[in-house]
Amino acid sequence: MGILQPPHLLLLLFFILSIFSCRAIPAPKEKSNPNSKPNVILILADDYGHANLGYNHAPLTPSSTPFEIQSSLEAHTPTLDGLMKTGIPLHNHYSYKICSPSRSALQSGRLPTHVNYLNTGVLVHNPHDPVSGYQGIPRNMTGLGEKMKSGGYDTHMVGKWDAGMATPDHTPRGRGYDSFYGYFQHANNYWDKKGGIKSTGDVDICLNRFTDLFKENSTYRGGVIESGDLDASCAGSNDDDPACYEEHLFKREGLNIIRNHGQNQNQNKNSSNPLFYFHSFHLLHSPLNIPNSYVNRMNEIIFPYKFDSESRQNYSAMALYMDDVVGELVEELKAQGMWDNTVLAFVADNGGPVYLPGSANNFPLKGGKYSDWQGGVKTNAFLAGGWVDRKRESKAGVGYDGVVSIADWYGVFSGLAGVDLKDEKSEKANRWMDIHKPLLPKLAPVDSLDETSVDGHGLLSAILSGSPTNPRPNLPISDVAFLQYPYKLVQGVQPYSDHQGPLYPNCTTIANEVWHNDSHIFDDVIPWSHNASELAEHVWAHDCGYEPGCVFDVEEDPGERNDLRNVAGYEGKGEELKKLLEEANKSLFKPNRGGSSVEACEWSLEENGGYLGPWLDVEGYYTGPFRKFSDVQEVLEEPFGELLEIISGRVVKGVVERVTKEIYPKVFRPPLVKSFDMCLEDGAPGIIG
């Protein structure tokens, strides 16, 4: 490759600068057969803060403070609260501290440390590893959708995937879902459905250029081409539920899936399959896009109190929207006569992000997303549904206190489907690697608990019976955290190691700037500061060390305020947990997933109409029709294609990464942070925990 010419250099700098710039229910149908396999509805919330769920707030009393009253009003989630009060709250549900590892665990049945504990981008590829050289779940693991399909279920998914995209085997349809409507990345924009620095914190190798909204079914596989779904013009609309809002599209698809399945069940009572439907919210992940009508509703709900943080206001409104969607899905299940034979599981992929622009609140828990504190890994979860009501032995609303991993749903649902947990596909891949690629990391067996895990009784049996037995006494939370309930070990430098107050974020915390610590330019981390002390201050860093680390009793001390490592009577507990963690880390899954692939960008530009999607081994996969660029778009895309060729050179890519990293803290970070939140001067006074 020749020397980068000035016009190309100016074009490249223009793209980089532009990226960082800131500116009525039907009549109920006949009930389904209660003796058949239950319908399974899995709902996954994204980045859901502990204090942003109404159920987690103590009942208000005459002695409640104004801050407590306002905080409770802001967490307005009546549907979720009602389902928890009549269902089974899961008081000790643990996910991973970030999105993709949790989602990979959910879909594979492996603990995050055994499938994907690093949050890589969707565009990575290592051509030397045909099994695990990609983002997300290794190619040869059997997906949850495949298990449910083999158990006779119709399987459908809507929403965020974030568990792999490189080949058709990695997509939801490749993992067993009959249909998929959603997106592949960590996040996209709710209005235009493209990536961006405010969505993911990253600038990918495609310069965040492409649309991330995709559809898979038996007749069509490719980007969503319906113009109304891609239209972003309703972003400023005051409609009650703007039609181009991404979550509206997901809700529309979900309701259609339930409605069509219910109608088919009622027409073909002897032949219809049960439904497995996975609704994976984008909510409440950044960017904090929400229709104006929901902001107005939240302001009315908390009156006479007022928000003093624009992002807290938007996050609360987003939680309300999510609550409304769950309510509509439940009502449709009831209208189709499906609810009485349905298991509904609601879980979150991690705790709430407390940095800008995440703006969640995990009060009274410590920390948030990206940390191993309870605020980052102990997540909102419950079981509900008519099938649960019939099978449970405890009273409605009585919670389950045993430990549940997000990986355990794989076993719970496989048990309901009547299929075992053995993964023959991964075992076959391991045998192949033994012969052909002996140096590649082997695939772990399924970790998920099944119905014979403990004395013939599994996790679901324990939950339904309210058993005090804990089928999962030990849980590796990450490579630096271990739970032997109620004792927990946390090691190393942990970000977001502080507590939030009842009203968070607020004007005080906005001014103090809590930074995001996981931004990237291509494959390299972007430092928010070159000063280590300044960076530690703005990410609330705390060093627990490794000898043995911080030790807590999270049952007696759920806020993790009292470190027990040097407390009389607990001297040996830290060392005991450390040994368990060291043993668990012997099986850490650490494949070389490779670097970002410019080929993915070129495929999206030249063959896929400007959408993100699979780019490897795609012969016969895409069906068309493909989106065609207008003459004006063609003129714009031609220089972008040349730009991709330039970036593909290792030297140029390295130069762009180094220059961006060097100037980011002074040039890009200040205006970007200012755009993340705004102090509303007439709002409530801020407080800090």
N, C-alpha and C positions, 0 to 999 in steps of 0.2 A: 504493500500500500504506500502511495506517495505521501508527501508532507501535506498536512491539512491546510488548504488554501483559505485566505481571509474570508471570502464569502461564506464558505462552509462553516468556518469557526463562528462567524457572526450569527448564522442560522442556528447553530447548536446552542450558543449562549442565549439566544432569544427563546428557544424552547424551554431551557432550564429556568430562566427568569420568569417565564409565563406560568410555569408550574407552581412556583413559590409565591406568585403574586396573591395578594389578599383581597380581596374585595367580595214490613208486616209479616208474621210467621204463618206458614201454611198449616192446614189441619194435620194433626198427627196421623201417621200411617200405622198399619198393623205392626205390633211389636215382633221383633225377630225372635227366633228360637233360643230360649235361655240355656239350652243344653249344648248348643253348638259352640265352636271356638269363638271367643269374644273378638269383637272389633278392637283394634289397638290404635289409639291416637297418641302420638308422641309429639309434644310441643316443646321446642327449645328456644329459650330467651337468650339474648346476646348481651353480655356486659351488664347484668342486672344487679344493682346495688341492694344490699340488705335492708337499708332504711327506706328504699324506694318502693317497698312492698307494704301495703297497709297492714297486713296480718302481723307483721313483725313489730308493730307499735303497741305499747301497753295501752290498755283502755284509759280514756281520759277521765279524770276525776275533778272535783272542785278545787283540788290543790295543784292541778297541772299548771305548769308555767306557760306563759305566752309562747315561748319558743317550742315547747312540747306540743302545744295545741296546733301551731302553724305547721310544724313538721308532720304531724299526723294528717292534717288536711291536705298537705301537698302530696302525700302518698295515697292518692285516691284510686284504689283498685278493687272496687266492690265485687266484680266477678271472681277474680282470683281469691279474694278473701272468703267469699261464700263457698267456693269449691274446697278450700282448705278446711273450713269449719264443718263441712259435711263429709269430707274425704279423710285422707290420712296424710297429714304433714310429715315430711321426712326431716327430722331435726338435725341430722348429721350426714347430710349429703355432700360429698366432696367431688369437685371437678379439678382440672388443672388450672394453673394461674393465667393461662392465655388460651386464645380461641382454638386454633387448628389442632393442637394436641388433644384437647378435650373432645373435639368432634371426631377426630381419628379414633380415639378410644371408644366413643359411643358406637361408631359404625363397625369396629373390628372386634370388640370384646377384649382388647388388650389394655392393660394399664398404659397411661400416656408414656411412661418411661420404656415401654416395650414396643411402641409403635411409631411415635413421632413427638419427641419432647422439645423440638426446636421449631420456632415459628417461621419457616422459610416462606418465600413467595411462590406463587403458582407457576412461575416461568422457569424454575430451575430444572436441570437435567444433567445427569452423569451418564454418558453413553457407555461407560465401562461396567455399569451395574444395571442389568435389564430387570432386576427384581425390585430394588429399593432406590434406584437413582433418580427419584422424582420427589415432588412435594407430596405430603400427605401419607395416606396408607400405602404400604408396599403393594405392588401390582398383584401379588399372588396370595393375598389374604382374602378370605371369604367375608363379604359384607353382610351387615344385618338384613338388608333388603333381600339378599340371596337366601338367607336362612328362612325368612318369613315366606318367601316365594315357594321354597321347597315344602313348607308346611301348609300350602294351599291358600295363601293369602293373595289378594290383589294389593299391589304395593305402589304407592304414589308419594312423591315428595314435592314440596314447594318451599322456596326461600334460599337461604344461604347454605352453601356446601362446604367449602374451605377444607377439603380432605383429599384433594388431588384432581388434576385436570389434564395431564400431559398426553395421555392416550385414552381411547374410548373405554378401556378397562378401568380407568380411574374415576370416571364420571358416575353420577348416581345410577344411570341406567346400567353401566358396567358393574355396579355393585348390587344389582337386583331390583331396582325400582322400575316399574312399568312405565312411569312417566315422571318427568322433572320439568319444573318451570322455576328458574331462579338464577343465581349468579355464583361464580366460582371463587372469587377472591375473599380476602379478609373483610372487605367492605367495598361499597361503591356509593355514588351519590344517589339519594332517594328520588331525585327529580330527573336528571339526564342519564342515570345508570352507567356512568363512567367512573373510573378511579380518580384518585387525586390525593394530594398531600393531606387534606383535611379528613379524608376517609380512612386511609391506611397509615399515614405518617411517612409513606415511602414515595420515592420516584423510581418506578421500575424501568427495566431496560427498554420498554416500549414508550417511555416518557408519559405514562398514564393516558395514552392516546385513545384506547379502544373501549367500545361499549361492552359491558359485562352483564348481559341478560340473555339467557339461553333456554332452549326448549328441547326436550328429548321425549319421543314416544315411538310407537310402532311405525308411524308413517312420516314423521318429520324429525330431523336432528340438525340443529343449527341455531343461529342467533334469532331472537325474537324480531320479526320484521313488521309486525303490525304497527303502523305509524302512531296510533293512539297510545300504545304502551310505551313508546320511546319519546313521546312529546313531553317537553319540560315546561311548556308555557303555563301550566296550571300552578306553578310554584308559588305565585303570589295571590292565588285565588282565595276568596273567602267562602267558597262552597263548603258544605258540611264535611264532605269526604271527596276531595279532588280526585278525578278519575286517573290522572297520570302519576299519582303518588305511588311509589313502589309497593308499600305495604297494602295499599288498596288492591293492586294487581294480585298480590299473593293471596289476599283474602278472597278475591273473586275466584281465583283458581281453586282454592281450598273448598269453598262452598259448592262449587260445581262438582268437584270430586265426590264429596259426601252426598250431594243430591243425586247424582247419577248412579252412585253405588246403591243408595237406598231404594231408588226406583227399580233398579235391576233386581234387588233382593225381593221386593214385593211382587215383581212380575215372574220371577223364577225361583220360587221358594225352595225347590229341591236341588238346585244346581249352583246357586250363587256362592261365591267364596266370601269369607270374612274380609274386612278391610284393614290394612295396615297403612295408616296415613301419617307422614312425618311433616309437620309444619314447623319450619325453621325460620324464626323471625330474624330480620335485619335489626329490628329494634332490640336493644337500646344503644347499639353501637353508633359511634360517630360516623359521618357528620350529623350534627343534631338538627336534622331537617324534619319539620313537622308542619302540617297545615295550620294556617292562621286560626281556623275555627277551634282547634284544640287548645291553642294558647289562650284564646278568649274564654273557653270553657273552664280551664284551670284557674284563670284569674277570678272568674265568678265563683268557683268552688271555694277558694280560700278567702274570699272577701269577708271581713274588712282588712285582712292581712294582705300584704303585697310582697312579691318577689323582689329581692335586691340583686339577684344575679340572673342575667338573661339566659345563660346556659342551664342553670337550675330550673328555670321556668320551662325551657324547651324540653329538658329531660323529663320533668314531671308530666308534661303534656304527651310526650311519647309513651310513657308508661300507661297513661289513660287510654291512648289509642290501642296499645297492645291488649289492654284489659277488655276493651270493646270487641276486638277481633275474637278473642277467646270466647266471649259471651255469644257472639254470632255463630261460631263453629258449634258450640254446645247446643244452641237452640236448633240449628239445622239437624244435628244428630237426633234430637228429640222429635223434631218434625217428621223425620224419616223413620221413626220407630226403632232407631238403632241404639239409643242411649242406654236402655236397660241391659244390653249385652255388650257394653263397651268398657274397656279399661283406658282411662286417660292418664297419661304421665306428663307432668310439667316439670322441666328442669332448666337450669341455667348453665352456660358453658364455663363461666368463671364469675368471680365477684366483680363488683362495680369498679370502673376506672376512676381514680380520684384526681388524676392529672387533667390539665387542660389539653384537649377540649372534651374529655370523657364526662366529667361533671356528675358522677354518681356519688352516692353517700352510703357507707357501710356502718354507720353509727349503730350500736356502740362497739362494733368489732374493730380490730386494728387493721390498718393497711387496706390494700385493694389490689386490683388486677396487676399482674407482673410480680407480685410478692407472694411468699408462702405463708403469710399471716392469714388468720381466719377470714379477714375481709377479702382476701384474694382467692381463697379456695373452698370455703364453706358456702354452699350455694342454695338458693331458693329452690325447693322441690316439693312435690306432693303427688299422691295418687288419688284419683276420683273416678266416678262412673258407676252406672247401675250394676255392672258385674262385681265391682269392688264392694258395693253396698251389700250384695247378697252373700259374698264369700267372707267378709270380715267377721271377726269374733269380738272385736273391741267396739266401743261406742263411736258414733260419728264424731269426727273432729279430734279424736284421741290420736296423738302422733306416735311415730315410731322413732325410738332413740338409738337404735343400732346404726353402725357405720355403713353407708352405701357409697360405692364408687360409681362415677359416671360410666365406667366400663361394665358395670353389672347389669345394665338394662339389656345388653346383648343376651345374657343368659336368661333373664326374666322373660323376655319376649320369645326367645327360642323355646322355652318351656311351655309357654302358652300355645305356641304353634305346634308343639309335639315333635320337635327335632332336637337332636343332640348337639353338643357344642364342638365336637371334633371338626377340625379344619383340614380336610384332606387336600385341599388345594395348596395350602402352605407347606404341608408335610411333603407333598410331591416336589415343590420348589426346593425345599431343603435337600432332598435326595439328588436333585439335578445339580444344585450348587456343590454338593459333596464331590461330584464327578467332574463338573466342568468349570466351576468357579469356587474352589475350596477356600479362598481367602475372603470371600464376601461374608458379611454378617448373616447368620441364620435367623429365620423368622421365629418369633416366640409363639408358644402355644396360647390358646385362649385363656385369659385370666379371670374372666367373668364367672361369678358364682352361678351354679345351676341348682336344680331342685333336690340334689342329693349331696350337697356340699358339706353339711354338718349333721351327722347322725341321721341321715336320710331326710333331713328337712333343709330346704334351701331358703334363699333370701325372701322370695315372695311369700312363702309360708310363714316366715317369721314376721313379716310386715303385716300380713292379714290377721295373724293370731295375736299380735301385740306382744310377742315373746320377748322376754328380757335377754334371751340368748343373742349374742352378737356373732353372726356367721363370719364376719370379717374383722377379727381382732387386730390385725396388723395391716397397715396401708402405707406403701411408699408414696408420698405426695409428689415428690420430685427427686432429683438427684441430690438435693441438699435439705430435704425435709422428710420426716417420718412420723407416722401416727400409730401409737399403740394405745388406743383409747382407754382412759382420757388423757394420757400423756403424749406430748408432742415435742419433737426436736426440730429446731430451725437453725441452719448453719449459714455461714458466709455473710457477705454484704447484701442486705435486703433493701430494695427500694420501697418507698411509700410506707415507712415504718412508724406511722403516727396514727392518732385517732382523729376522726372528724367529729364535729359537733352536730347537734340536731338539725341545724340549718347549714348545709354545705353543698356547693361552694357559696361564698358570700363576698361582699365588697372587700373585706380584709384579706381573704385568701386569694382573691383575684389580683390584688396589688402585690402579694408576695410571690405569685407565679409558681405553681407546681407544674413542673415540666414533664413531658413525655420522654421516655428513655429508650425508645426502640424505633428510631427513624433510620431510613436507609437511602442511599443513592446507589442504584443498581444492586451490587452485592455487598456493599460496604456500609458500616454503621456511620451515621452522621452524628458527631458530638454536638450537644446543645451548648457546651462550653468547653474550652480547652483548659480551664482552671478546675482541677479536681475538687477542690474545696467548694467552689461555687456550684459545681454540678451536684455534689453530694447534698448540699443545702437545699437545692431546688427539687430534688427527687426524694427528700426525707430519708436519706440512706442511713442505715444502722448496721454495724458489723457485729454479728454474733460469734464470729470466729469458728474454729473447727475442733476445739478441745474442751468439751465436746460440741459446744453450741448452746443456744438458748433453749431452756426446758420449761414447759408450761403444763399445768393441769387445766385443759380447756373446758372441763365440766364445771369446776369450781371457779375458774377464771377465764370466762369466754372472751374477754377483752385482751387477754395476753399482756397483762400489766405486771405480773409478778414472776420474774425469772427464778426458777427453783434450783438452778444448777449448784449454787453454793449454800442452799438452805439445809439445815440439819434434818436428817431423815431421808433426804433425796439425793445424797451424794453419788450413789451408784446408778441412779435412773438415767442420767445423761449418757454415761458410758454404755449402758445396756442398749439404749436407743441408737447410739452411734454404731455399735456393732451390727445391729439389725439393718441399719441403713447401708453400711459398707457391704454387707452380704447381698442386699437388694441391688446395689450398684454393680455387682459383678455381671448382671444380666442387662445392663443398660443397652439400648438399641441405638447405635451410632453409625449409621451408614453414611457414606459420602454421597450426598444428594446432588452435588455438582453446582455449577454456576448458572446464572440467568442465560437463557437461550434467545439470541436474536432471531433464530429461525422461527420461534413462536410468533414474533412480531411480524416477520415477513409473511408467514402463512396467514395471519389475521388480515394483513393489508392486501395481499394479492389474491387470496383464495377464499377468504371467509367474510368478505364484506365489511371488515372493520370491527369484528367481534373477537373477544377472547374465547378460546375453546381448544379442544385437543388438536395437537399438531403433529404427533408422532403415530405411526401405524394407523393412519386414518383412511386407507383405501376402503371404499365401500361404506364408510360410516356416514358422511354428510349426504343429505338427500337433496338439498336445494328446495325451493329457489333461494338464491343469495341476494342480499341487498346490493343494489347497484349505486355507485356514486354518481352524482350529478356532474355536469361539465365543470362547474365551479369547484366542487370537491376534488375532482380529478386533478385540477391545477394545483390545489393545495397538497394533495397526497403525493404528487411526484417528487417534490423536494424532500418530503418526509421520508420517502423510500430511500433517497440518496443519503439522508442523514442516518438511517439505520445501518447502511453499509459502512459508513464512517465509524459509527459507534462500535461495530462488530470488531474493529481492530483493537487488540489488547492494549496498545500504547495509548490510543485516544481515549478508550474507556478508563484506563488508569488515570490519565490526566484529568478527565472530567471529575472522577471521584475525588482526587486529591484537592483540586481547586474548590469544589463544592464544600468539602469537609473543612477547608481552611477558612472560607469566607462565611459559612453558614451562621456561626454564632453572632457575628457582627452585622451582617447584611440581611439575612433572611429571617432569623429567629425573632428579633424584636417585633417587626410588624405582624408576623404570623401569630405570635402569642397574643398580641393586642386584639387580633381579630377573633380569637377563640371565645372570649367572654367579655361582657360589658357590665359594669356596675350600674344598676338602675337606681338613681339617686333618691327616688321617692319610695323605695322599697323598705323592707324591714331592716333594722340594724343587724350587721353580721356578728356572729359569735364564733369562737374557736374552742374546740374541745380541749 
